[in-house]
Amino acid sequence: MHFEFSNEIWEWRGPAPFYFVSVPEDQAEEIREAAKLLTYGWGMIPVIATIGHIEFKTSMFAKNGTYVLPIKNIVRLPLKLEAGQTIDVSMDLGA
């Protein structure tokens, strides 16, 4: 399954800061329907995502009625991405 969307980066400040982008709710509903076939446990769904010119593998998970995609530092730092910035995301599920 392929998805493209734009949304704002947000930061979770735990023991270390983590950065995420939330999937829009309409697309999250499509993902929710397929999640049982895609998850490898604990609700984690593997994805290959592209932000800017950087492609990376990660896993997204359900949170607050949608899914959230972690933005790794290997993506965030070279692209100078910060919380509050709107980004374009392309992702393929089940990678």
N, C-alpha and C positions, 0 to 999 in steps of 0.2 A: 504494500500500500504506500502510495506516495502522497505527501502533503506539502503545501507551501503556505506560509503565513508571515505576517509582520506583527511584532508585539514588543513591549518594553521589557528590558532587562531589569530584574530585581535581585536584591541581595539578601541572603539569609546570614545573619551574624551568629554563628555558633562558636565553637572553640576556634574555628577559623572561618573567614568569610567564604561563602559559596555563592555563585551567581547562576541564575536560572532565567528561562523565558517560558511563559505559560502558553499552552496551546489554546487557541480560541475555542469557546464552548461548543460551537457547531461541529467543529472538527473533532473535538474530544468525544462527542457522542458517537461518531463513526468509529473512533479508536476503541471506545468502550465495548462496542459490539464485537469487535475482532480480538479483543485483549486475551480472551481465554485460549485462543489458538496461538498467540504470539508470546505470552509471558513465559519466562523461565523460572518463575517462583517469586513469591512476595510481591506480586503485581508489577515487577520490573519488566519493561518491554525494550528489547534491544533495537537500536536505530543506527543508521548512518545518516548523519546530518551535515549540511553544508551551510556555513555562514561566511559571507564574503567569498574569498577564493580558497578557504580552508575546509576540507572534508575531514570528519572525525567520527569515530565510533563511541557510543555511549549508551546509556539506558535511561529511559524516562519512567516516571511513576505518577500515580494518581495523587492529587492534592487539591483540596477545596473545590471539588466538583469538576476539575479538569485534569490535565496532565502537565507535568513540568519537565522541561528539558534542561539538564545541567549544561552549563557552558564552561568547558575546561579552560584552564589557563593557557594551554598550548594554542587555543583559539583566541581567547579574550585578550591576552597581552599583545600579541603581534598586531591585532586589529585595533588595539587601543579602545576596547569596549568597556563601558562603565554602566553602573546602575542608572536607570532612568533613560537610557538611550534606546530608541526604537531600532530594531534590526529585522532583516529579512532572513527567513529560515526556510530551507528546503530539506526534507527528510524522508527516508524510506524506512518503513517499519520491518521488523523481523530480520534484521541484518545479522 
